[in-house]
Amino acid sequence: MKKRLLTEFGMGSSLRRQDYTQAACRAVKDALWHNSINLAELFGKDKSDMLITVEVGVQQPDQIDTAKVAEIFPYGQVTVTPVAGGLDVPRPTGNPTVIANVAISVALDLGDPS
């Protein structure tokens, strides 16, 4: 039985380049760099057993390089899903500032609950 055990949130931006992947990567790092959670070990599992789901909200989800976002995680089975969200903040000249929001969920397969 897969059970979600943790959810973290982060925000990142690309100030001038309108780089949605960069904003997403910064949002993931924002969420991760606040924690050091030994979740897998608490349940007698290996870190590679962690099922990590990353939802990335930006105005142009098709512009996210999901493989690059997934590379941030040193272990676990990572799935990155871009969705509509975040903000594109207009600037007087040039590209808008891009803001990405992420929700990272970590689950483990804890086996049969009975």
Secondary structure, DSSP 8 states (H G I E B T S, - for coil): -EEEEEEEEEEEEESSS--HHHHHHHHHHHHHTT----HHHHTT--GGG-EEEEEEEES-GGG--HHHHHTT-SSSEEEEEEEE-SEEE--SSSS-EEEEEEEEEEEEE-----
